[in-house]
Amino acid sequence: MTINELLISLEKELHTSLTRSNQERLNILLADDFYEFGSSGNIWTKKDILTRLPTEESSNPLKIESRDYLVKELTSELFLITYVSFRKNNSREERVALRSSLWKKSHLQWQMIFHQGTFAA
């Protein structure tokens, strides 16, 4: 598996209810200094995500889909991933958002250090 394939698979893992509801797995995937500019306009820290996401996912699991991944190497240990996320309603894409994430290699583990979601026009 290439680094690009690995990072895209980690990004997609964060879209699954199984991972989003698992505080231990989230703790591994998100760096301690992680933060997010959410599509809601809120700023979230790792602590916020670890507190909010598992509860949110257990009460309302979401099916997040994504497409158009681009991976750009910034350094050998820092990569930018951009893509489009959406939810499908029949064959229609809803809540379409432009996404970007920064992934950094820390020891032997890749961790997300930043994420941003912006609703598409």
C-alpha positions, 0 to 999 in steps of 0.5 A, a space after each residue: 500500500 502506498 502512503 497516499 492509499 494509506 492516508 486516504 484509508 485512514 481519512 475514510 476510516 474517520 467517516 465510519 460509525 465504528 471509528 467515530 464511536 470509538 474514543 480509543 481509536 479516535 485518540 490514536 488517529 488524532 494528534 494531541 494538538 489536533 484542531 478542526 474548523 468545522 463546516 458549522 463554523 465551530 472550532 473543535 479540539 481533540 478533547 472536543 472530538 473525543 467527548 462529542 463524537 462517540 456520543 453523537 455517533 451512537 445516537 445518530 450514526 451517519 453515512 458519510 461518502 467521499 470522492 475526488 481525493 488529492 494527496 499532496 506531500 508537503 514533507 516526507 512526514 506531512 501530507 495534505 489531503 483534499 476531497 469532497 464529502 457528502 451524504 446520499 439521499 437516493 441518488 442525490 448528493 446532500 450536504 456537500 462539503 470541501 474537506 482538507 486534512 493535514 496528516 503527520 507521521 509521529 513515531 511510526 503512526 500517522 495522525 491527523 493534526 488539522 481538518 477543515 470542512 466548508 460547505 460547497 456553494 
